[in-house]
Amino acid sequence: MYLSKPLLLLGSSLTFSAMTAAQQTKPNIIYIMCDDMGYGDLGCYGQPFIHTPNIDRMAAEGMRFIQAYAGSPVSAPSRASLMTGQHSGHCEVRGNKEYWGNSPIVMYGDNKDFSRVGQHPYDPNHIIIPEIMKDNGYTTGMFGKWAGGYEGSVSSPDKRGIDEFFGYICQFQAHLYYPNFLNRYSKALGDTGVVRVVMDENIKHPMYGKDYAKRPQYSADLIHQKAMEWLDQQDGKQPFFGIFTYTLPHAELIQPEDSILIGYKKEFFWDRTWGGQEASRYNPSDHVHAQFAGMISRLDAYVGQVINKLKEKGLDENTLVIFTSDNGPHEEGGADPTFFGRDGKLKGLKRQCYEGGIRIPFIARWPKTIQAGVTNNHQLAFYDLMPTFCELIGVKNYQKKYRNKKVKVDFFDGISFLPTLLGKDGQVEHDFLYWEFHETDQIGVRMSDWKLVVKKGIPELYNLAVDIHEDKNIAFSHPDIVSKMIEIIYTEHTVSPFFSVTLPKRRN
């Protein structure tokens, strides 16, 4: 089985005792964020077809949130919301703006690739979470997708508080699970910047077409192995902050032909194929349902290995582990959200501000600190993670401390939900949650149970308390609510030279 290498890592001997780990006072944090997993893709959120025993167990041992939201309905801005503590009306990165299209071509074997890859960079004058953690004594590692700035930009892992990085700088590159190269920044290895690690065995075969499957270096497994190696190095003497941004189950739909995939092929013996889309770097896929289900179960195995490693090293009880997804489910690369019912009871997919595009699974586990088996309906969004982590590690008045005075206005939009995690009184609730996304020209506002979706300037209003699927637009019968929520948009939206949306007309 292809996963044998990570499993062998987990079989290593216990190198540090629980007593050593207990000497550390600040808690460790591991934030696991997968890619394009819908609200209903896990067994613990009602998925009937896909096996996720490890994540289900994590939910049973921790707190499962049922009203948690991504920062955006698409990848790069959602991650930016996490990193910056800002919603997408304030954040510098509000879309998947690419910086590779006009760069010179380089060759890897007979395969053409780009000399520069990556997305729009985070504002270098606005602090991001890894920098705060470094500032407060943490060692930091990130493994998976970066998407916070192109190679050589002002915002790459080496410049933004990351000690060890391995994965994809560019999310477009991540469309290939058997890539020509991956990116690395390793302080321990003496890297002075982000470098490319060529996949020597992969480039012997073409990156598109029937021989693509002969490539042996599967990025998801390689990234996870690096994450596990980093985790295995933690000794409990210095607190650590790990960001594991796994690319599964984003398309393309492909993985090693191991027991995970073979098992699902037997379950979905009637499965269909998909012809591929070379411009998007999506290779053809056989057995698309088996591939998708297998990718989620593979991810589930990764999560189980992370938890087991923490237990093995005596770090489990001093480590908060969060599992979530960057946005709602996709239908790219042959994926079939209708079959899996992957948005559960929710309307909409990735790139939409309906609930299905932004409401995501969110699980927090911290033995003996977070009460086990709790289902919580607190409304949170990714921009709440920065204040939550700051409160957790003892950073007070972070908004005052980290607001950059070089810019006229700098925003932090989150509210700490640490009281909710700890089961304490005093949780402050949001007056509203906010999203905007230029690619589909949509804006979303949630205010209590009211949900406003604006598409190309036209508002729709829903009452989620009685219409969770957002089927009945009641904007005409509640003009006062619509007017109030439109005013929130005008308060929260700041003009961006790169990402524009159509604002609705004011009602008064």
C-alpha positions in Angstrom: 0.0 0.0 0.0 1.4 3.4 -1.0 0.7 4.9 2.4 3.2 2.5 4.0 5.9 5.2 4.4 3.9 7.5 6.7 2.6 4.5 8.6 6.2 3.3 9.2 6.9 6.8 10.6 4.2 6.3 13.1 5.6 3.0 14.1 8.8 4.6 15.4 9.7 4.5 19.1 8.5 7.0 21.6 11.3 9.5 21.9 9.9 12.0 24.4 7.9 11.3 27.5 4.6 12.9 28.5 6.4 14.5 31.4 8.7 16.4 29.0 5.8 17.5 26.9 4.0 18.7 30.0 6.8 21.1 30.9 5.8 23.3 28.0 3.2 25.8 29.1 1.9 27.3 25.9 -0.4 24.9 23.9 0.6 23.6 20.5 -1.7 24.1 17.6 -2.2 22.1 14.4 -4.6 23.5 11.9 -5.6 21.0 9.2 -7.4 22.5 6.2 -8.3 20.3 3.2 -9.3 21.6 -0.2 -12.9 21.8 -1.6 -14.5 19.4 0.9 -18.2 20.1 1.3 -20.2 20.4 4.5 -21.7 17.0 4.0 -18.6 15.0 2.8 -17.8 13.4 6.2 -19.5 10.7 8.1 -19.9 12.8 11.2 -21.8 15.4 9.0 -24.1 12.8 7.5 -22.1 11.4 4.5 -23.4 7.9 3.8 -21.0 6.7 1.1 -17.5 7.8 2.2 -15.6 6.2 5.1 -14.0 8.7 7.5 -13.5 6.9 10.8 -10.6 9.0 12.0 -12.2 12.4 11.4 -15.5 11.0 12.9 -13.5 9.9 15.9 -12.0 13.3 16.2 -15.5 14.8 16.2 -16.6 12.4 18.9 -13.6 13.3 21.0 -14.0 17.1 20.4 -16.3 19.8 19.3 -18.2 19.7 16.0 -19.4 23.1 14.7 -22.5 23.2 12.4 -22.5 26.9 11.6 -18.8 27.5 10.7 -17.9 29.4 7.6 -14.9 29.7 5.2 -13.5 33.1 4.5 -14.6 32.9 0.8 -16.2 30.5 -1.6 -12.9 29.9 -3.3 -9.4 28.9 -2.3 -6.9 31.8 -2.2 -9.1 34.5 -0.5 -10.5 31.9 1.9 -6.9 31.2 3.1 -6.2 34.9 3.1 -9.1 35.4 5.5 -7.6 32.8 7.8 -4.1 34.2 7.7 -5.0 37.9 8.1 -8.0 37.9 10.4 -9.9 39.9 7.7 -13.0 39.2 5.7 -13.0 39.5 2.0 -14.3 43.1 2.0 -11.1 44.2 3.7 -8.4 41.7 2.7 -5.8 42.3 0.1 -6.4 38.9 -1.5 -10.0 38.5 -2.6 -9.7 36.1 -5.5 -7.5 33.6 -7.3 -5.5 36.2 -9.3 -2.6 34.3 -11.0 1.0 35.4 -11.7 2.2 32.6 -14.0 0.5 33.1 -17.3 3.0 35.4 -19.0 6.2 34.0 -17.4 8.8 32.3 -19.6 8.5 28.5 -20.1 11.0 26.1 -18.5 11.4 22.5 -19.3 11.4 19.5 -16.9 12.4 16.6 -19.1 10.1 17.0 -22.1 7.4 18.8 -20.0 6.8 22.5 -20.3 6.1 24.5 -17.1 6.2 28.1 -15.9 9.2 29.9 -14.6 7.1 31.8 -12.1 4.0 30.4 -10.3 1.7 31.6 -7.7 -1.2 33.9 -6.7 -1.6 37.5 -5.6 0.5 38.2 -2.5 -0.7 39.1 1.0 -0.2 42.7 2.0 3.4 42.8 3.5 2.3 45.6 5.9 -0.5 43.5 7.4 0.5 40.8 10.0 -0.5 37.2 9.3 -0.9 34.3 11.9 2.5 32.6 11.5 4.3 35.9 12.1 2.3 36.3 15.3 3.1 32.8 16.4 6.8 33.3 15.7 6.7 36.6 17.6 5.5 34.6 20.6 8.0 31.8 20.7 6.5 29.2 18.4 8.3 27.1 15.8 6.1 27.1 12.6 5.6 24.6 9.8 3.3 24.6 6.8 2.8 21.7 4.5 0.5 21.8 1.5 -0.9 24.7 -0.4 0.4 28.3 0.2 -1.5 30.5 -2.3 -0.5 33.7 -0.5 1.9 35.1 -3.0 3.8 33.9 -6.1 7.4 32.8 -6.1 9.8 35.7 -5.4 7.0 38.0 -4.3 6.8 40.1 -1.1 4.7 37.3 0.4 6.1 33.8 0.3 6.6 31.4 3.2 10.3 32.4 3.8 9.2 36.0 4.3 6.0 35.4 6.4 7.0 33.6 9.6 7.2 30.0 8.3 10.3 27.9 9.4 9.6 24.9 7.3 7.4 24.7 4.2 6.9 21.9 1.7 4.2 21.8 -0.9 2.7 24.0 -3.6 3.3 27.8 -3.7 0.8 27.9 -6.5 -2.7 26.5 -6.4 -2.8 26.1 -10.1 0.2 23.9 -9.9 -1.7 21.9 -7.3 -4.1 20.7 -10.0 -1.4 18.1 -10.8 -1.1 15.4 -8.1 1.9 14.1 -10.0 3.7 17.4 -10.6 7.0 18.3 -12.2 8.1 20.0 -9.0 7.1 21.0 -5.5 8.3 24.0 -3.5 10.3 24.0 -0.3 11.6 26.4 2.2 13.6 24.9 5.1 15.3 27.0 7.7 16.9 23.9 9.0 18.4 23.0 5.6 19.8 26.6 5.2 17.4 27.7 2.4 17.6 31.4 1.8 14.3 31.5 -0.1 11.7 29.2 -1.6 13.3 26.6 -3.9 11.9 24.0 -6.4 12.3 20.4 -5.6 12.1 18.6 -9.0 10.2 15.3 -9.0 12.9 13.4 -11.0 10.8 10.2 -11.4 7.7 12.1 -12.5 9.3 14.1 -15.3 10.3 10.9 -17.1 6.7 10.7 -18.1 4.4 13.3 -19.8 2.3 15.6 -17.6 -0.8 15.0 -19.6 -2.2 12.0 -21.5 -2.3 8.2 -21.0 1.2 7.9 -19.7 0.7 10.4 -17.0 -0.4 7.7 -14.7 3.1 6.2 -14.9 4.4 9.0 -12.7 5.1 7.5 -9.2 5.6 10.6 -7.0 2.2 11.4 -5.6 2.2 14.9 -4.1 -0.4 14.4 -1.4 1.5 11.5 0.2 4.8 13.3 -0.1 3.5 16.5 1.5 2.0 14.4 4.3 5.2 12.6 4.9 7.1 15.9 5.3 4.4 17.1 7.7 4.9 13.9 9.8 8.7 14.3 9.7 8.3 17.8 11.1 5.8 16.7 13.7 8.1 13.9 14.7 10.9 16.5 15.4 8.8 18.3 18.0 10.0 17.6 21.5 7.6 19.5 23.7 10.3 22.0 24.7 9.2 24.7 22.3 5.5 25.2 21.3 4.7 24.5 17.7 2.2 25.8 15.2 1.5 23.5 12.2 -0.6 24.5 9.2 -1.4 21.4 7.2 -3.1 22.6 4.1 -3.7 19.3 2.3 -4.8 19.5 -1.3 -7.2 16.6 -1.1 -10.0 16.2 -2.4 -9.5 19.0 -5.0 -9.4 17.8 -8.6 -7.7 16.3 -10.5 -9.3 13.0 -9.4 -6.3 10.6 -9.3 -4.4 8.7 -6.7 -2.2 5.6 -6.3 -3.9 2.3 -7.1 -3.8 1.0 -3.5 -6.2 -0.6 -1.2 -8.1 2.6 -0.6 -8.9 3.2 -4.2 -9.4 -0.5 -5.0 -11.9 -0.8 -2.2 -14.0 2.0 -3.6 -13.8 0.7 -7.1 -15.5 -2.4 -5.8 -18.2 -0.3 -4.1 -18.8 1.8 -7.2 -18.3 -1.0 -9.8 -20.6 0.8 -12.3 -18.5 4.0 -12.1 -18.2 6.5 -14.9 -15.2 8.2 -16.6 -14.3 11.9 -17.3 -12.4 13.0 -20.4 -10.0 15.6 -18.9 -9.3 19.3 -19.4 -5.8 20.0 -20.4 -6.0 23.8 -20.0 -6.8 23.4 -16.4 -4.3 20.6 -15.9 -7.0 18.1 -15.2 -6.1 14.7 -16.6 -8.8 12.3 -17.7 -10.1 10.2 -14.8 -11.6 6.7 -14.6 -13.9 5.7 -11.8 -14.5 9.3 -10.8 -16.8 8.4 -7.8 -14.2 5.9 -6.4 -11.4 8.4 -7.0 -13.2 11.2 -5.1 -14.3 9.0 -2.2 -10.8 7.5 -2.0 -9.2 10.9 -1.8 -11.3 11.8 1.2 -10.6 8.5 2.9 -6.9 9.0 2.2 -7.1 12.4 3.9 -8.9 10.7 6.8 -5.9 8.4 7.1 -3.6 11.4 7.3 -5.6 12.9 10.1 -5.6 9.6 12.0 -1.8 9.5 11.7 -1.4 13.1 13.0 -3.5 12.3 16.1 -1.6 9.0 16.7 1.7 10.8 16.4 0.7 13.3 19.1 -0.4 10.5 21.4 2.8 8.6 20.8 5.0 11.6 21.7 3.0 12.6 24.8 1.9 15.8 23.1 -1.8 15.0 22.7 -3.2 16.7 25.8 -1.3 20.0 25.1 -2.3 20.3 21.4 -5.3 21.8 19.9 -6.1 20.2 16.5 -8.6 21.8 14.2 -9.9 20.2 11.0 -11.8 22.1 8.3 -12.1 22.8 4.6 -11.3 26.0 2.6 -14.7 26.3 0.9 -17.7 24.3 -0.3 -17.7 21.3 -2.7 -16.5 21.5 -6.3 -17.6 19.9 -9.6 -14.2 20.2 -11.3 -12.2 17.5 -12.9 -15.2 15.2 -13.2 -16.3 15.5 -9.5 -20.0 14.7 -9.0 -21.5 16.6 -6.0 -25.0 15.6 -6.9 -24.2 11.9 -6.4 -22.6 12.3 -3.0 -25.1 14.9 -1.8 -21.9 16.6 -0.6 -23.5 19.9 0.3 -25.8 18.0 2.7 -29.0 20.2 3.1 -27.3 23.2 1.6 -27.7 25.0 -1.7 -24.7 26.0 -3.8 -21.2 25.0 -4.5 -17.7 26.4 -4.6 -17.6 30.0 -6.0 -21.1 30.8 -4.7 -22.1 32.8 -1.6 -25.0 30.5 -0.9 -24.5 28.3 2.2 -23.2 25.3 0.2 -20.3 27.4 -1.1 -19.1 28.8 2.3 -20.5 26.7 5.2 -17.8 24.1 6.0 -17.1 21.2 8.4 -15.1 22.5 11.4 -14.0 20.2 14.2 -11.8 21.1 17.2 -10.1 18.5 19.4 -8.1 19.1 22.6 -8.3 16.3 25.1 -9.2 17.3 28.7 -9.7 20.9 27.6 -12.5 20.8 25.0 -15.5 18.7 26.1 -15.8 15.6 24.0 -18.8 14.9 21.8 -20.2 18.4 21.7 -22.1 19.8 18.7 -22.0 23.6 18.7 -24.0 26.1 16.6 -21.8 29.2 17.3 -21.4 31.2 14.1 -17.8 31.6 13.2 -15.7 32.4 10.1 -12.1 31.9 9.2 -11.2 35.5 10.2 -12.0 34.5 13.8 -9.0 32.2 14.0 -6.4 35.0 14.4 -8.1 36.5 17.6 -8.8 33.0 18.9 -5.2 31.9 18.6 -4.0 35.2 20.0 -6.2 34.8 23.1 -5.1 31.1 23.4 -1.4 32.0 23.5 -1.8 35.0 25.8 -1.5 37.9 23.3 -3.7 40.7 24.6 -4.9 43.7 22.6 -3.6 42.1 19.4 -5.5 44.6 17.3 -3.6 47.5 18.8 -0.3 45.7 18.9 -0.3 44.4 15.3 -2.2 47.1 13.4 0.3 48.6 11.0 0.6 52.4 11.4 2.1 52.7 7.9 -1.3 52.4 6.3 -4.2 54.8 6.8 -6.7 52.1 7.8 -5.9 48.5 8.7 -8.6 46.1 9.7 -9.0 43.0 11.9 -12.5 41.6 11.7 -12.5 38.5 13.8 -13.9 37.7 17.2 -12.2 35.1 19.4 -14.3 31.9 20.0 -12.0 30.6 22.7 -14.8 30.8 25.3 -16.9 28.5 23.1 -14.0 26.0 22.8 -13.4 26.0 26.5 -17.1 25.8 27.4 -17.1 29.1 29.3 -19.5 32.0 29.5 -18.9 35.3 27.9 -18.7 34.4 24.2 -19.2 37.5 22.0 -21.3 36.9 18.9 -21.0 38.5 15.5 -23.5 41.1 14.6 -23.0 39.8 11.0 -20.7 37.7 8.8 -19.5 39.0 5.5 -18.2 37.7 2.1 -17.7 39.0 -1.4 -16.3 37.3 -4.4 -15.5 39.1 -7.7 -15.3 36.1 -10.0 -19.0 35.4 -9.8 -19.9 38.9 -8.7 -21.5 37.8 -5.5 -21.8 39.2 -1.9 -23.0 37.4 1.1 -24.1 38.7 4.5 -25.4 36.7 7.4 -27.2 38.6 10.2 -28.6 36.2 12.8 -30.8 33.9 10.8 -31.1 36.3 7.9 -29.0 35.7 4.8 -28.5 38.2 2.0 -27.0 37.0 -1.3 -26.3 39.7 -3.8 -25.7 38.5 -7.4 -24.5 41.2 -9.8 -26.0 43.9 -7.6 -29.4 42.2 -7.2 -30.2 41.2 -3.6 -31.9 38.0 -2.5 -33.0 37.5 1.2 -33.5 34.2 3.0 -34.5 33.1 6.5 -32.1 30.3 7.3 -34.2 29.3 10.4 -37.0 28.0 8.1 -35.2 27.8 4.7 -31.8 26.4 5.2 -31.6 25.5 1.4 -32.2 29.1 0.4 -35.1 28.3 -1.8 -37.6 31.1 -1.0 -36.4 34.7 -1.8 -38.3 36.9 0.6 -36.5 40.2 -0.2 -39.7 41.9 -1.4 -41.7 41.1 1.7 -38.9 42.3 4.1 -37.6 45.6 2.6 -36.5 46.9 6.0 -34.2 43.8 6.6 -32.8 44.1 3.1 -32.1 47.8 3.6 -30.3 47.2 6.9 -28.1 44.4 5.4 -27.3 46.5 2.3 -26.0 49.2 4.7 -23.7 46.6 6.2 -22.3 46.0 2.7 -21.5 49.7 2.3 -19.9 49.8 5.7 -17.7 46.7 5.2 -16.7 46.9 1.5 -13.5 48.7 0.7 -12.4 49.3 -2.9 -9.8 47.0 -4.3 -7.9 47.8 -7.5 -7.8 44.0 -8.3 -11.1 42.6 -7.2 -14.4 44.4 -7.8 -18.0 43.5 -7.1 -21.3 45.2 -8.0 -22.8 46.8 -4.9 -26.6 46.7 -4.5 -28.5 50.0 -4.7 -29.2 51.6 -1.4 -32.8 51.6 -0.3 -32.9 54.9 1.6 
